[in-house]
C-alpha cells in the first residue's frame, strides 16, 4: 500500500493518521533516512532515553575534538570535525 503526499507551501509533509502506527495526540515519532528511504518509527520511552544518551556522547566527542584542535593556528573546519565523527572522511 502506498500513499501520495504533497508538500504544503512551507515544504512540510503531513502524514494522515492511517499511515502511522497507533496515532494519538502527543505521541512521538522518529523520522530517519535508511538506504534512501524515509523511515518513521514510534518513539518509545527507551528509544528516547537512548537517543538523548547518544546525542550527549556525540556532543562530548565534538567538544573533545574541538579542544584538541584549539591550539592550531588554522583550526580544523567544523565540517571536517563533523565528518570525522560520522566516519565519512577517509
N, C-alpha and C positions, 0 to 999 in steps of 0.2 A: 504494500500500500504506500502511495506517495501523496504528499500534499504540496501544492504550489503556493509559495509565499511571495508577496510583493512588498518591497521596502516602501515605507512611507516617505514623506517629503524630507524627513531628517535622516533617512537612511536606516531607520530602525525596522527590524522584523518583529512581528507579533505572532506568536505561536498560538493556535487555537487549543483550548483545554483537551480536546480529543487526542492530540498527539503527545501529550505529556503523561508520564506515569503518575498516578494519584494527584491530579491537580487540586489544589486547595489554596485559600488565601494564606499568605506569609510562608508558604513552602518554598525552599530554596533549591536552585538547580545550578549545576556547574556546566559550563559550555567550554569545550576544548576541541582542538583540531587533532585528528588522528588519521594518518595515511590519506590526507587530502579531504577528509570528510569531517563535518561538524558533528560532534557527539554531545548529547545533552543527558546528564545524569542527575538524579535526585541527590541532594546533599543530605547525608546522614550526620548525626552528631559526631560520630567517629571520624568521618572523612573531613568534616570541617575542622576538627581539632588537629588532624594530621596535616591539613593544608596550612594552617597557621604555623605549625611547627616547622614545616618545610620552608615557608616564607621567612621565618626567623633565621633558619640556618643559612638560607640564601643571602639574606641581608648581612649576616655576620661574615660570610665569605667575601662579600663585596667590600665591607669595611676593612677586613684584613688585607685584601689586595690593594685597596687604595692607600692604606698606611705603608705597605711595603714599597710602593712606588712614589711616596710623598717626597722623598729626598732627591729624586732625579730632577735634572734641570728641565727637560722637556717631558713632562709627565705622560703616562700612558693614556691614550684617549679612552673615554668611558666606554665607547662601543667595543673596543678591544677587550676591556675587562669583562664586559657582559658576555662577549663571545667566548672568552676563556671559561667562564663559569658554566655556560651552556654546553661547553665542549665542542663548539663549532669551528674553532681555529685549529689549524694543523701545526 
